[in-house]
Amino acid sequence: LYDTWGAAERYRRDDESLGAALEIFNFATLDDNLQRLDEQTAGLLSLLQALDGLTTWEQPLHSLAALSGCLVIFYCDAVWLLLPGVVFGLAGQAAYVGVCRKLRGKPPPP
């Protein structure tokens, strides 16, 4: 009889801990979190599409400007400026998107 009561008590504690785990993972906000994730990765998708456009020469003037910029960087041996340039470029893009959302209430056009 004591073993049965102990097993029932262990089962009750496991069931309570499972309920607490489900309360921590709130299913009601899952859709909201997925929507936020989609909004945050939209900039990465547009960046990859822009890079694909540069490499396929869809807009020859932009591709030529990017190619000449890369050649100048390698010619002047300024590869060490590449990482800070990327960081400042991404920070500038994030600031631009934030300002557009604040002023117009929606993200800028791609």
SULNORFEN-V572221 format. One record per residue. N is the residue number from 1. PHI is phi in whole degrees, -180 to 180 (none if undefined). BURIAL is + if it has 24 or more other ideal C-beta (glycine too) atoms within 12 Angstrom, else -. Layout:
<<N;PHI;BURIAL> <N;PHI;BURIAL>>
This chain:
<<1;none;-> <2;-66;-> <3;-64;-> <4;-65;-> <5;-65;-> <6;-64;-> <7;-65;-> <8;-65;-> <9;-67;-> <10;-64;-> <11;-64;-> <12;-63;-> <13;-65;-> <14;-64;-> <15;-66;-> <16;-67;-> <17;-69;-> <18;-66;-> <19;-64;-> <20;-66;-> <21;-66;-> <22;-70;-> <23;-70;-> <24;-66;-> <25;-89;-> <26;-84;-> <27;-71;-> <28;-68;-> <29;-95;-> <30;-63;-> <31;-63;-> <32;-64;-> <33;-66;-> <34;-66;-> <35;-66;-> <36;-64;-> <37;-62;-> <38;-65;-> <39;-65;-> <40;-74;-> <41;-92;-> <42;-64;-> <43;-65;+> <44;-66;-> <45;-64;-> <46;-67;-> <47;-65;-> <48;-66;-> <49;-67;-> <50;-66;-> <51;-65;-> <52;-65;-> <53;-64;-> <54;-69;-> <55;-77;-> <56;-95;-> <57;57;-> <58;-68;-> <59;-118;-> <60;-59;-> <61;-67;-> <62;-67;-> <63;-66;-> <64;-66;-> <65;-65;-> <66;-67;-> <67;-65;-> <68;-68;-> <69;-62;-> <70;-65;-> <71;-66;-> <72;-65;-> <73;-61;-> <74;-71;-> <75;-68;-> <76;-83;-> <77;55;-> <78;-112;-> <79;-63;-> <80;-65;-> <81;-84;-> <82;-66;-> <83;-64;-> <84;-63;-> <85;-64;-> <86;-66;-> <87;-63;-> <88;-67;-> <89;-64;-> <90;-66;-> <91;-65;-> <92;-64;-> <93;-66;-> <94;-64;-> <95;-66;-> <96;-63;-> <97;-64;+> <98;-64;-> <99;-66;-> <100;-63;-> <101;-68;-> <102;-71;-> <103;-81;-> <104;-104;-> <105;82;-> <106;-148;-> <107;-69;-> <108;-69;-> <109;-68;-> <110;-70;->>
